[in-house]
Amino acid sequence: MSAIVKSTGFGSVKGLNIGINEARNRSRQFWGPGIEEGDQILNMQEIQKAAQIGMIEAIEQDPRAAIMIPLVDMVSPAQVRKAIFDSSYGMEKFEVDIKKAQLDFVGELDAQLRGSTLKKATSTASVANLMHNYSDERVVMLFKKIYPMQALIPVEANHGKVAQWDAITETGAGTAFFGGEDPDTPESDLTDAIRTATCKIMYTFFRITKMAKVAGQTQYPARDLVSIRTLAANEMLRNLRERSIIGVQRDVTNTDPTYTAANTLEYPGLYELITNNTAAPLYQTYSGGAATLDKIKPFLDETIRLMVRHGRTPNLAVCDWKTFGVIGRGLNDFLRTEQIRTNEFGFSKVDIVTPVGQIPLVPITFMPTTTGNYGSIMALDTSVIARRVLWGDTYEELGNLNTSQRGCINASEVLIDKSDSNGTNSFQGGVFGITIS
């Protein structure tokens, strides 16, 4: 079996082997009918809910069926995008919507607990407890982190382990020329490229003893420890995804990650995709001494100029928190007013003026700030970046071990940059090595 798994390019994890046929089945179950390869998903939350309903119905129809249930994001990625890109919506309305989602969930959980104190944690009657990224306030897990990158990078459906897309090179659209009255008619061809990337699988496993489950159920109010443990595990999977998209160390316990290349079981992140362009890089290496807004802007302007020259217009910039502080304070000093928009959940942005107009700058927790006190900014055209998803976060019940309940949350995806036609010429930009005093 392990040889079959290895041949798919997924690798093997002890206790849960996913081969090519299993991967296709999971993809079909998750995406359902009507969604084609490469379709952009505008409302991922609705897809998750539909997949959840379909899999719950399958479990109810066949009690012997394996328990596999998609998890639903409590905060819709569409709301995060709206908070960043829609100035008429803004952080204030976003915060109100988050609080409403919290209250709705807590009310739902309370109703379930009142209806059945000793319910089975993984039954279909209580399955909604497994579907959210937030837990009951009674266990002090009221709000988990908001991870901007996985909301701001578009999601596209994928139906096989390999994501494939076509690209026409920057100068590959053919030729045009002036001619005389009776010109020669030389024909020119398109120079295209077929690009591929392999989806990788993310896992998090957990186990709860029978004694812990019973003890939790006898508390007042009763606590479903399987659900709580599932929520915590899903948080770690989302944490891993955010690190992977940026391109830093994937160890979720590392609080000071640095940029690193993906290994064979991981997919390359934005830093790796951008800096792979060594022939004619669009990114800049900062050399302005101790960073200030005035010293950073020429480097950012230059990377944006190069992006525009190659046909890309950035609509988003992301940076580390130290660089965000430098830019935010610089704007406040210049305009004598508070420019940074932050809500109480640690989600922030500031709008910056660039050669292509005003774009949002968002700080990302996992972008490095400690190695040599270096900060960085990535200037991104998200219209040509996508997270291709084979299947989204799914809870899977595993067999009992020594009376313990075991579970796994897994997902399969890959990050692709469609501006890169050969693997070494990404037209995304950035400023790296910013010296923060």
C-alpha positions as CSV (number, residue, x, y, z in Angstrom):
1,M,0.0,0.0,0.0
2,S,2.8,2.4,0.9
3,A,4.3,1.9,-2.6
4,I,1.0,2.9,-4.2
5,V,0.8,6.0,-2.0
6,K,4.3,7.0,-2.8
7,S,3.7,6.7,-6.5
8,T,0.9,9.3,-6.3
9,G,3.3,12.0,-5.0
10,F,1.4,12.4,-1.7
11,G,3.8,10.5,0.5
12,S,2.7,8.3,3.4
13,V,1.6,9.0,6.9
14,K,1.5,6.2,9.5
15,G,-2.1,5.2,10.2
16,L,-3.7,7.1,7.3
17,N,-2.7,6.4,3.8
18,I,-4.4,8.3,1.0
19,G,-3.9,6.9,-2.5
20,I,-4.9,8.4,-5.9
21,N,-8.4,6.9,-6.0
22,E,-9.1,7.9,-2.5
23,A,-8.0,11.4,-3.2
24,R,-10.3,11.6,-6.2
25,N,-13.2,10.3,-4.2
26,R,-12.6,13.0,-1.5
27,S,-12.4,15.7,-4.1
28,R,-15.7,14.6,-5.7
29,Q,-17.4,14.5,-2.3
30,F,-16.1,17.9,-1.3
31,W,-16.8,19.9,-4.4
32,G,-19.9,18.1,-5.6
33,P,-21.4,18.4,-9.1
34,G,-21.2,21.5,-11.3
35,I,-17.7,22.8,-10.2
36,E,-15.1,22.3,-12.8
37,E,-11.3,22.1,-12.6
38,G,-9.9,25.6,-12.1
39,D,-13.2,27.2,-11.2
40,Q,-12.7,30.1,-8.8
41,I,-14.7,29.7,-5.6
42,L,-16.2,33.1,-4.5
43,N,-17.9,31.7,-1.4
44,M,-15.9,28.9,0.1
45,Q,-18.2,28.8,3.2
46,E,-21.2,27.8,1.0
47,I,-19.1,25.0,-0.6
48,Q,-18.1,23.8,2.9
49,K,-21.7,23.8,4.1
50,A,-23.0,21.9,1.1
51,A,-20.3,19.3,1.4
52,Q,-21.0,18.9,5.1
53,I,-24.7,18.3,4.5
54,G,-23.9,15.7,1.8
55,M,-21.5,13.8,3.9
56,I,-23.7,13.8,7.0
57,E,-26.6,12.4,4.8
58,A,-24.2,9.6,3.6
59,I,-23.4,8.7,7.2
60,E,-27.1,8.7,8.2
61,Q,-27.9,6.4,5.3
62,D,-25.1,4.0,6.1
63,P,-24.2,3.6,9.8
64,R,-21.1,1.7,8.7
65,A,-19.8,4.5,6.6
66,A,-16.6,6.2,7.7
67,I,-17.2,9.5,9.6
68,M,-15.7,12.2,7.4
69,I,-17.1,15.7,7.8
70,P,-15.9,19.0,6.2
71,L,-15.3,21.8,8.6
72,V,-16.9,25.2,8.0
73,D,-15.1,28.5,8.5
74,M,-16.9,30.5,11.1
75,V,-15.7,33.8,9.6
76,S,-16.3,33.8,5.8
77,P,-13.2,34.5,3.7
78,A,-15.5,36.7,1.6
79,Q,-16.0,38.9,4.7
80,V,-12.2,39.2,5.2
81,R,-11.7,40.2,1.6
82,K,-14.5,42.8,1.9
83,A,-12.9,44.3,5.0
84,I,-9.6,44.7,3.1
85,F,-10.7,45.8,-0.3
86,D,-14.1,47.5,0.2
87,S,-13.7,50.9,2.0
88,S,-17.5,51.2,2.3
89,Y,-17.5,48.1,4.5
90,G,-14.5,48.7,6.7
91,M,-13.2,47.2,9.9
92,E,-16.0,48.4,12.0
93,K,-18.7,46.5,10.1
94,F,-16.4,43.5,9.8
95,E,-16.1,43.4,13.6
96,V,-19.9,43.6,14.1
97,D,-20.3,40.6,11.7
98,I,-17.7,38.6,13.5
99,K,-19.4,39.2,16.9
100,K,-22.7,38.2,15.4
101,A,-21.2,34.9,14.1
102,Q,-19.8,34.3,17.6
103,L,-23.2,34.8,19.2
104,D,-25.0,32.6,16.7
105,F,-22.5,29.8,17.4
106,V,-22.7,30.1,21.2
107,G,-26.5,30.0,21.0
108,E,-26.4,27.0,18.8
109,L,-24.0,25.2,21.1
110,D,-26.0,26.0,24.2
111,A,-29.2,24.7,22.6
112,Q,-27.5,21.4,21.8
113,L,-26.1,21.0,25.3
114,R,-29.5,21.6,26.9
115,G,-31.1,19.1,24.5
116,S,-28.7,16.3,25.3
117,T,-26.1,16.6,28.0
118,L,-24.7,13.1,27.4
119,K,-24.8,13.1,23.6
120,K,-22.2,11.2,21.7
121,A,-19.6,13.7,20.6
122,T,-19.3,12.4,17.0
123,S,-22.9,11.6,16.2
124,T,-24.7,13.3,13.4
125,A,-27.0,15.0,16.0
126,S,-24.0,16.8,17.5
127,V,-21.9,17.2,14.3
128,A,-22.3,20.9,14.2
129,N,-20.0,21.2,17.1
130,L,-17.2,20.0,14.8
131,M,-17.9,22.5,12.1
132,H,-16.6,25.8,13.5
133,N,-13.3,27.4,14.2
134,Y,-14.5,28.8,17.5
135,S,-15.5,27.2,20.7
136,D,-17.7,27.9,23.7
137,E,-16.6,30.9,25.8
138,R,-16.8,28.6,28.9
139,V,-13.6,27.0,27.8
140,V,-11.9,30.3,26.9
141,M,-11.6,29.6,23.2
142,L,-14.0,32.4,22.2
143,F,-12.1,33.5,19.2
144,K,-9.3,32.0,17.2
145,K,-6.9,33.9,15.0
146,I,-8.0,35.4,11.7
147,Y,-5.5,34.2,9.1
148,P,-5.6,36.9,6.3
149,M,-3.5,35.1,3.6
150,Q,-5.9,32.1,3.2
151,A,-8.8,34.5,2.8
152,L,-7.1,37.0,0.5
153,I,-5.6,34.5,-2.0
154,P,-8.3,33.2,-4.3
155,V,-9.4,29.5,-4.0
156,E,-9.8,27.3,-7.1
157,A,-11.2,23.8,-7.3
158,N,-8.9,20.9,-8.3
159,H,-10.1,17.4,-9.2
160,G,-6.8,15.5,-9.3
161,K,-3.5,15.4,-7.4
162,V,-1.8,17.6,-10.1
163,A,-2.9,21.2,-10.7
164,Q,-2.5,22.2,-14.3
165,W,-2.8,25.5,-16.1
166,D,-1.8,27.1,-19.3
167,A,0.3,30.3,-19.7
168,I,1.5,32.4,-22.6
169,T,4.9,33.9,-22.0
170,E,5.3,37.6,-21.7
171,T,6.6,38.0,-25.2
172,G,4.9,34.9,-26.6
173,A,1.7,36.4,-28.1
174,G,3.1,36.7,-31.6
175,T,4.5,39.6,-33.6
176,A,3.2,42.8,-35.2
177,F,5.0,45.1,-37.7
178,F,4.6,48.0,-40.2
179,G,4.7,47.0,-43.9
180,G,4.4,48.3,-47.4
181,E,1.5,48.2,-49.8
182,D,2.1,44.6,-50.8
183,P,3.7,43.2,-47.6
184,D,5.2,39.8,-46.9
185,T,3.0,37.8,-44.6
186,P,5.2,36.1,-42.1
187,E,3.1,34.3,-39.5
188,S,4.0,34.1,-35.8
189,D,3.1,31.5,-33.3
190,L,2.0,31.7,-29.7
191,T,4.7,30.7,-27.2
192,D,2.7,28.9,-24.5
193,A,3.6,26.8,-21.5
194,I,1.8,24.0,-19.7
195,R,2.5,24.4,-16.0
196,T,1.8,21.9,-13.3
197,A,2.1,21.7,-9.5
198,T,1.3,18.7,-7.2
199,C,-1.2,19.1,-4.4
200,K,0.2,18.2,-1.0
201,I,-1.7,16.8,2.0
202,M,-1.8,18.5,5.4
203,Y,-2.6,16.5,8.5
204,T,-3.2,16.9,12.2
205,F,-4.0,13.9,14.4
206,F,-5.3,13.8,18.0
207,R,-6.6,11.3,20.6
208,I,-8.9,11.6,23.6
209,T,-9.1,9.0,26.3
210,K,-12.5,7.5,27.3
211,M,-12.1,8.9,30.8
212,A,-11.5,12.4,29.5
213,K,-14.7,12.2,27.3
214,V,-16.8,11.0,30.2
215,A,-15.4,13.5,32.6
216,G,-16.1,16.3,30.2
217,Q,-19.7,15.2,29.7
218,T,-20.3,15.2,33.5
219,Q,-19.2,18.8,34.0
220,Y,-21.7,21.5,34.4
221,P,-22.2,22.8,31.8
222,A,-21.2,19.6,29.9
223,R,-18.2,19.9,27.7
224,D,-17.8,17.9,24.5
225,L,-14.0,17.4,24.6
226,V,-14.0,15.7,21.2
227,S,-15.4,18.9,19.7
228,I,-13.0,21.1,21.7
229,R,-10.0,19.0,20.6
230,T,-11.2,19.1,17.0
231,L,-11.4,22.9,17.1
232,A,-7.9,23.2,18.5
233,A,-6.6,20.8,15.9
234,N,-8.3,22.6,13.0
235,E,-6.7,25.8,14.3
236,M,-3.3,24.2,13.9
237,L,-4.1,23.2,10.4
238,R,-5.0,26.7,9.5
239,N,-1.9,27.9,11.2
240,L,0.1,25.6,9.0
241,R,-1.7,26.8,5.9
242,E,-0.9,30.5,6.7
243,R,2.8,29.7,7.2
244,S,2.9,27.6,3.9
245,I,1.3,30.4,1.8
246,I,3.9,32.9,3.0
247,G,6.8,30.4,2.8
248,V,8.2,30.2,6.3
249,Q,9.1,27.3,8.5
250,R,6.1,25.0,8.8
251,D,6.6,24.1,12.5
252,V,3.4,25.5,14.1
253,T,5.2,25.6,17.5
254,N,7.8,28.0,16.2
255,T,6.9,31.6,17.2
256,D,9.8,33.2,15.2
257,P,9.7,31.5,11.8
258,T,12.1,32.3,9.0
259,Y,11.7,32.0,5.3
260,T,12.5,28.5,4.1
261,A,12.1,26.4,0.9
262,A,9.4,23.7,0.9
263,N,10.4,20.1,1.2
264,T,9.1,17.3,-1.0
265,L,5.9,16.9,1.1
266,E,5.2,20.6,1.2
267,Y,4.3,23.2,-1.5
268,P,6.4,26.3,-2.1
269,G,5.1,29.6,-0.6
270,L,5.1,33.1,-1.9
271,Y,8.6,34.0,-0.8
272,E,10.0,31.0,-2.6
273,L,8.0,31.6,-5.8
274,I,9.0,35.3,-5.9
275,T,12.7,34.8,-5.2
276,N,13.0,31.9,-7.6
277,N,13.2,34.6,-10.3
278,T,16.9,35.0,-10.3
279,A,17.4,36.0,-14.0
280,A,15.4,39.2,-13.9
281,P,13.9,39.6,-10.4
282,L,11.1,42.0,-9.8
283,Y,11.7,42.1,-6.1
284,Q,14.1,44.5,-4.4
285,T,16.7,44.0,-1.7
286,Y,16.6,46.9,0.8
287,S,19.8,48.8,1.4
288,G,18.6,52.1,2.9
289,G,19.9,51.7,6.5
290,A,17.5,51.9,9.4
291,A,14.0,51.8,7.9
292,T,11.7,54.8,7.7
293,L,8.7,55.3,5.5
294,D,10.7,57.7,3.2
295,K,13.5,55.1,2.8
296,I,11.2,52.2,2.2
297,K,9.0,53.9,-0.5
298,P,11.6,54.1,-3.3
299,F,12.2,50.3,-3.1
300,L,8.5,49.6,-3.0
301,D,7.9,52.0,-5.9
302,E,10.6,50.3,-8.0
303,T,9.3,46.8,-7.5
304,I,5.8,48.0,-8.5
305,R,7.3,49.8,-11.6
306,L,8.8,46.5,-12.6
307,M,5.6,44.6,-12.1
308,V,3.7,47.1,-14.2
309,R,6.4,46.9,-16.9
310,H,5.7,43.2,-17.1
311,G,2.0,43.5,-17.2
312,R,1.0,43.0,-13.6
313,T,-0.7,45.5,-11.3
314,P,-0.5,44.8,-7.6
315,N,-3.8,45.0,-5.7
316,L,-2.5,43.9,-2.3
317,A,0.7,44.3,-0.2
318,V,1.5,42.2,2.9
319,C,4.3,42.8,5.4
320,D,5.6,41.8,8.8
321,W,4.5,43.6,11.9
322,K,7.7,45.6,12.5
323,T,7.6,47.0,8.9
324,F,3.8,47.7,9.4
325,G,4.7,49.7,12.5
326,V,7.3,51.7,10.6
327,I,4.9,52.5,7.8
328,G,1.9,53.2,10.0
329,R,3.8,55.6,12.3
330,G,5.3,57.3,9.2
331,L,1.8,57.9,7.7
332,N,0.5,59.1,11.0
333,D,3.4,61.6,11.4
334,F,2.9,62.8,7.8
335,L,-0.9,63.2,7.9
336,R,-1.2,63.9,11.7
337,T,-4.1,61.5,11.9
338,E,-4.6,57.8,12.7
339,Q,-4.4,55.8,9.5
340,I,-4.2,52.2,10.7
341,R,-7.4,50.3,10.9
342,T,-7.3,47.5,13.5
343,N,-10.1,45.5,15.2
344,E,-10.0,43.8,18.6
345,F,-9.1,40.4,17.0
346,G,-5.7,41.6,15.9
347,F,-6.7,42.1,12.2
348,S,-5.2,45.3,10.8
349,K,-4.7,47.2,7.5
350,V,-3.5,50.5,6.3
351,D,-4.1,51.9,2.8
352,I,-0.9,53.1,1.1
353,V,-0.5,55.3,-2.0
354,T,1.7,53.7,-4.7
355,P,2.4,54.4,-8.4
356,V,-0.7,52.3,-9.3
357,G,-3.0,54.0,-6.8
358,Q,-4.1,53.2,-3.3
359,I,-3.7,49.6,-2.2
360,P,-4.2,47.9,1.2
361,L,-1.2,46.9,3.3
362,V,-1.9,44.0,5.7
363,P,0.5,42.7,8.4
364,I,0.9,38.9,8.6
365,T,1.8,37.3,11.9
366,F,4.2,34.7,10.4
367,M,6.3,37.0,8.2
368,P,9.8,37.0,9.8
369,T,10.9,39.9,12.0
370,T,13.8,38.5,14.0
371,T,16.6,37.3,11.7
372,G,18.9,40.3,11.7
373,N,15.9,42.5,12.5
374,Y,14.9,42.2,8.8
375,G,11.4,43.0,7.6
376,S,9.8,42.5,4.3
377,I,6.9,43.6,2.0
378,M,5.3,41.5,-0.7
379,A,3.5,43.3,-3.5
380,L,1.0,40.9,-5.0
381,D,-1.4,40.7,-8.0
382,T,-3.8,38.2,-6.6
383,S,-5.7,37.8,-9.9
384,V,-2.9,35.4,-11.0
385,I,-2.3,33.7,-7.6
386,A,-4.5,30.8,-6.5
387,R,-4.8,28.2,-3.8
388,R,-5.8,25.1,-5.8
389,V,-7.8,22.9,-3.4
390,L,-8.3,19.1,-3.9
391,W,-10.4,18.9,-0.7
392,G,-10.8,21.3,2.2
393,D,-10.4,20.8,5.9
394,T,-12.2,17.6,6.8
395,Y,-12.6,15.9,10.1
396,E,-12.1,12.1,10.0
397,E,-12.9,9.7,12.8
398,L,-10.2,7.0,13.2
399,G,-10.5,3.6,14.9
400,N,-10.4,3.4,18.7
401,L,-7.1,2.7,20.4
402,N,-7.1,1.4,24.0
403,T,-10.6,2.8,24.3
404,S,-9.4,6.2,23.2
405,Q,-11.2,8.2,20.5
406,R,-8.8,9.2,17.7
407,G,-9.4,11.7,15.0
408,C,-7.6,13.5,12.1
409,I,-8.2,16.7,10.2
410,N,-6.7,16.8,6.7
411,A,-6.8,18.8,3.5
412,S,-5.0,18.8,0.2
413,E,-4.0,21.8,-1.8
414,V,-1.1,23.7,-3.6
415,L,-0.3,27.4,-4.2
416,I,0.2,28.4,-7.8
417,D,1.5,31.6,-9.4
418,K,0.1,31.9,-12.9
419,S,2.3,34.9,-13.8
420,D,5.2,32.4,-13.7
421,S,5.4,30.6,-17.1
422,N,8.5,28.4,-16.4
423,G,9.0,28.2,-12.7
424,T,11.7,30.9,-12.5
425,N,10.1,34.1,-13.7
426,S,7.3,35.1,-11.2
427,F,6.0,38.6,-11.9
428,Q,5.1,39.2,-8.2
429,G,7.2,41.7,-6.4
430,G,8.5,42.6,-2.9
431,V,11.0,44.4,-0.8
432,F,13.2,42.1,1.4
433,G,15.9,42.6,4.0
434,I,14.4,45.8,5.5
435,T,16.6,46.8,8.4
436,I,14.4,47.6,11.4
437,S,16.3,49.5,14.1
